[in-house]
Amino acid sequence: MPRFFFDFSQGADRRPDTEGIEFASVEQAYLEAVRAVQDMWSEFLRQRQDPRRCVFEICNDQHELLLVLPFREVMDSCTDRNVPLMRAKV
């Protein structure tokens, strides 16, 4: 099974994944990264850090970049675009 690496960046702070995880496909690696973003989001908010500045870079076992997953993209996909925004009364 191929090994994928999830390098993490938060602004200028970059933390490479030195262990990696085996998945059957890049699609499965991507779905796992989405789940990790969802799990990490609330922890960042508790620490009063902006998770929208975070990114996973998914690389193969040659450390070639395959996908970039901005945390903001995962959270934006949860927004119901059919609900009108509340406007403050002036």
Rosetta blueprint (number, residue, H / E / L):
1 M L
2 P L
3 R E
4 F E
5 F E
6 F E
7 D E
8 F E
9 S E
10 Q E
11 G L
12 A L
13 D E
14 R E
15 R E
16 P L
17 D L
18 T L
19 E L
20 G L
21 I E
22 E E
23 F L
24 A L
25 S L
26 V H
27 E H
28 Q H
29 A H
30 Y H
31 L H
32 E H
33 A H
34 V H
35 R H
36 A H
37 V H
38 Q H
39 D H
40 M H
41 W H
42 S H
43 E H
44 F H
45 L H
46 R H
47 Q L
48 R L
49 Q L
50 D L
51 P H
52 R H
53 R H
54 C E
55 V E
56 F E
57 E E
58 I E
59 C E
60 N L
61 D L
62 Q L
63 H L
64 E L
65 L E
66 L E
67 L E
68 V E
69 L E
70 P E
71 F H
72 R H
73 E H
74 V H
75 M H
76 D H
77 S L
78 C L
79 T L
80 D L
81 R L
82 N L
83 V L
84 P L
85 L L
86 M L
87 R L
88 A L
89 K L
90 V L
